[in-house]
């Protein structure tokens, strides 16, 4: 049985697939990682791929001048939605999805969400192919975002929210999902981000060591919830038809 080919757009080295990697591979996914730090250009199309994952990054979704691969990434996300290719956007990936489909992204007016938090999935998630098992539950997540989607595209269905950010998880069309949080992140990733974001955290009065400690303590629960998400996404990819070559 052939493995599902999953295109992964990685914007920076310290924001990779992390926790999700092993469950995706165990679920039958063949991961094809592209992006600036791996030295592979973002392709122009999804031809031959069964699924798409777009990861997070420190840049904003429209910072094309400093991140010139973003227009191609937005195009891939719009294509995935149009062709109903299973698609997952994480943090920046979700913001890129919103920006590519008529929604709007802004700086969070009350300041960023950083560290261990929780999101609440609504009953609307019941029956959702990816998040249905989390319907009407609250689950732990790692947050690290200064921006948010304050307006989803018209075709979006809201699935989860938090007190600080209304649009935490959503579906666009039948097979594309965006999450503002980081299901891939555990303590090591949090430590790397604290080091990268040290000055900003100090300005916000956020203690980096406390952030890392909180994430590390929650690793068993984070692993249980988000490894299962990766397995479900791999199954969706395996049941998908590869994107047809453009004429």
C-alpha positions in Angstrom: 0.0 0.0 0.0 1.5 3.4 -1.0 2.0 6.1 1.6 0.0 9.3 1.5 2.3 12.2 0.2 1.9 15.2 2.6 3.5 18.5 1.6 4.7 20.4 4.7 5.6 24.1 4.5 8.1 24.9 7.2 8.8 28.6 7.7 11.7 28.3 10.1 13.8 25.6 11.6 12.6 25.9 15.2 8.9 25.6 14.2 8.8 22.2 12.6 6.3 19.4 12.9 7.6 18.4 16.3 5.2 16.1 18.3 3.1 15.4 15.2 5.9 13.8 13.1 5.9 10.3 14.5 2.1 9.9 14.5 1.8 11.2 10.9 4.5 8.7 9.8 3.0 5.9 11.8 -0.4 6.7 10.2 1.0 6.2 6.7 2.2 9.7 5.7 5.2 10.4 3.6 6.4 13.9 4.6 7.8 16.2 2.0 9.2 19.2 3.8 9.9 22.5 2.0 10.8 26.0 3.0 13.7 28.4 3.4 15.7 26.7 6.2 15.6 23.2 4.5 16.7 24.8 1.3 13.7 23.6 -0.8 11.4 26.1 -2.6 7.6 26.0 -2.0 6.1 24.4 -5.1 3.7 26.2 -7.3 1.0 23.5 -7.0 -0.2 20.5 -5.0 0.2 18.2 -8.0 0.7 14.6 -6.8 0.2 15.4 -3.1 -2.5 13.9 -0.9 -2.5 16.6 1.8 -0.9 19.9 2.9 0.3 21.1 6.3 1.5 24.7 6.7 3.3 25.4 10.0 3.9 28.4 12.1 6.5 31.1 12.0 7.5 34.5 13.5 6.6 36.5 10.3 3.1 37.9 9.6 0.9 36.3 6.9 1.4 39.3 4.5 5.1 40.0 5.1 5.9 39.0 1.5 8.9 41.5 1.2 10.9 39.7 3.9 9.4 36.2 3.4 9.0 35.9 -0.4 7.7 32.3 -0.2 4.4 33.4 1.4 2.5 34.2 -1.8 3.1 30.7 -3.1 2.1 29.3 0.3 -1.2 31.3 0.3 -1.8 30.0 -3.2 -1.3 26.4 -2.1 -3.7 26.9 0.8 -6.4 28.3 -1.5 -5.8 25.4 -3.9 -6.1 22.9 -1.2 -9.5 24.3 -0.2 -10.7 24.5 -3.7 -9.6 20.9 -4.6 -10.7 19.5 -1.2 -7.2 18.3 -0.5 -6.9 17.6 3.3 -5.2 20.8 4.6 -4.0 21.9 8.0 -2.7 25.4 8.8 -1.0 25.9 12.2 -0.7 29.4 13.8 0.8 31.4 10.9 -0.5 28.7 8.6 -4.0 29.4 9.8 -3.5 33.1 9.4 -2.2 32.5 5.8 -5.3 30.4 5.1 -7.6 33.2 6.4 -5.7 35.8 4.4 -5.9 33.7 1.2 -9.7 33.2 1.5 -11.2 36.6 2.3 -10.8 36.8 6.1 -8.8 39.2 8.1 -5.8 39.0 10.5 -4.9 41.6 13.1 -2.6 42.3 16.0 -4.3 41.0 19.2 -5.6 44.1 20.9 -5.2 42.8 24.5 -1.7 41.4 23.8 -0.4 37.9 22.9 -1.3 34.4 24.1 1.9 32.7 25.1 2.5 29.4 27.0 0.2 26.7 28.2 -3.5 27.5 27.9 -6.7 25.7 26.9 -9.2 26.0 24.1 -12.8 25.0 24.2 -14.3 23.0 21.3 -18.0 23.8 20.8 -20.8 21.3 19.9 -20.4 22.6 16.3 -17.3 20.3 16.1 -19.5 17.2 16.5 -19.1 15.2 13.3 -16.1 17.1 12.1 -13.7 14.7 10.4 -10.6 16.0 12.2 -11.9 17.5 15.5 -15.2 15.7 16.1 -13.8 13.7 19.0 -13.1 16.9 20.9 -16.6 18.3 20.5 -17.8 20.1 23.7 -14.5 19.6 25.5 -11.6 21.8 26.7 -8.1 20.7 25.9 -4.6 21.9 26.7 -2.7 23.7 24.0 0.6 25.6 23.6 0.0 29.2 22.4 2.5 31.6 20.9 0.9 34.3 18.8 0.8 38.1 18.7 -1.7 38.1 15.7 -5.1 36.5 15.3 -7.8 36.0 12.7 -10.5 38.4 13.9 -12.7 37.7 10.8 -12.9 34.2 9.3 -13.8 33.7 5.6 -17.5 33.4 4.8 -17.2 29.7 4.1 -15.6 28.9 7.5 -17.1 27.0 10.4 -15.8 28.0 13.9 -14.9 24.9 16.0 -13.0 26.2 19.1 -12.3 29.4 21.0 -10.5 30.7 24.0 -11.1 33.6 26.3 -8.4 35.7 24.6 -9.0 34.6 21.0 -12.4 33.7 19.5 -11.1 31.9 16.4 -8.9 29.2 17.8 -9.9 26.4 15.4 -12.0 26.4 12.3 -12.8 24.5 9.1 -12.9 26.1 5.6 -14.9 24.0 3.2 -15.1 20.2 3.8 -11.4 19.4 4.2 -9.3 22.4 5.4 -8.6 23.3 9.0 -6.8 26.2 10.7 -5.7 26.2 14.3 -4.3 29.3 16.0 -2.5 27.2 18.7 0.5 24.8 18.3 -0.5 21.1 18.5 3.1 20.3 17.5 4.8 22.0 20.4 6.2 20.4 23.6 8.7 21.7 26.2 11.8 21.7 24.0 10.0 23.8 21.4 8.8 26.2 24.1 12.4 26.5 25.4 13.7 27.4 21.9 10.9 30.0 21.5 11.6 31.5 24.9 15.2 32.0 23.9 14.2 33.5 20.5 11.6 35.8 22.1 13.5 36.7 25.2 13.3 40.5 24.9 9.6 40.6 23.9 8.7 38.3 26.8 10.6 40.5 29.3 8.7 43.6 28.0 5.4 41.8 28.5 6.4 40.7 32.0 6.2 37.0 31.1 8.7 34.7 32.9 10.2 32.4 30.3 11.2 29.7 32.8 7.6 29.5 34.0 6.3 29.1 30.5 8.7 26.3 29.8 7.9 24.6 33.1 4.2 24.8 32.4 4.5 23.2 29.0 6.8 20.5 30.2 4.4 19.5 33.0 1.6 19.2 30.5 3.5 17.1 28.0 1.6 13.8 28.8 -1.8 15.4 28.2 -0.5 17.4 25.1 0.9 14.2 23.6 -2.3 12.2 24.1 -4.5 14.8 22.5 -2.4 16.0 19.6 -0.8 12.7 18.6 -4.3 11.5 18.0 -5.0 14.5 15.9 -2.0 13.7 13.7 -3.2 10.1 13.3 -6.6 11.3 12.2 -5.1 13.7 9.7 -2.9 10.9 8.3 -6.0 8.8 7.8 -7.7 11.7 5.9 -4.6 12.1 3.7 -4.6 8.3 3.0 -8.2 8.4 1.9 -7.7 11.4 -0.3 -7.1 11.4 -4.0 -3.8 13.0 -5.0 -4.2 16.4 -6.5 -4.4 16.2 -10.3 -1.7 17.7 -12.5 -2.7 21.1 -13.8 -3.6 21.2 -17.5 
